[in-house]
Amino acid sequence: MSDNEIFKRLSIDEMSWLSEAACRKEEVVEADLFFATRLIFAREAIRICENCPVQEKCLDYVLKVPHNEDHYGVMGATTRIERKKLR
């Protein structure tokens, strides 16, 4: 399931936090940074998330996604493996 498909499931009110996300700001180098397949490359994305004003909302959101639909990548300052442990 793509990010767009997952986000379509949310109402506009539930997505209002997304515009505040650090990963959506122009200063972030590349979106691919958040979808690195190796932790060493994901660390920069995690650092950005840790300083994000909506990190908790992002993590709450991604933890509501069924595990089998959870996409890889960094969300809410966690990797998919870390989120699996939190569920």
N, C-alpha and C positions, 0 to 999 in steps of 0.2 A: 504494500500500500504506500503510495507516495505521500509526501508532506501535504500536498494540496488536497488529497482525498481525506486525510485525517482532519485537516483544518476545516474542511467543508462540513464536518459533523458538528462543529461547534456553532453556537449561536453568535450573533454579533456581540452581544454583551459578554459572552464567555471569552471572546477573542480580543477584547479591548486592551488587555495588557500587552498583546503582541507588538503593538506599535512602539512600546517603551523598551523592548528587548534590545540589549546591546548587540546581539547578532544581526539585527535588522538595520543598524546604523551604518552610515556610509564609511565611518572610520575603520570598520572591520575589513581586513585585507581581502579575504575571499570566503565565500560560503563553504567551499570545499574543506576549509579548515575544520568545520564542525562535523564532517563526515569522513574523517581520517580513519583508516582501517587499523592503524597501529597506535598504541597508547602514547608512544613517544611523540607522535605528530598531533595527538589530541590534547596534549597538555596545554598548549596555547589557547585552545578553545575553552578548556576547563577554566583557565585563568580568567578569560573574558567573562564567562558565566558567573564565576564566583564574585565578580564585581558588578554584576548586572542588577539593576533595581527590581527586576521582576523574576529573579532566579527561583524564588519559592513558588510562585504561580506557575512557572514553566515546569518545575519538577512535579508539582501537584497534577498538572495537566498530563504529562507524559506517563505518570504512574497510573492514570485512569485508563490509558490505552491498553487493551488486552495484550498480554505478552506476545502472543503469536502475531500481533499486528504492530508491535513496537519496532520501529525502524532503527537501524544502526546509527550511530553518531552520538554526539554530545548534546544533551539537553538538560537544563537544570543543573549544570555542573556535574553531570554523571554520564558514564558510558552505559551502553546497553547491558553489559555484564553487571555493572554496579546496580542498575535499576532492577535487574532480575533478582538480586539479593534483597532489595528493598520491598519487593512485592510480597 
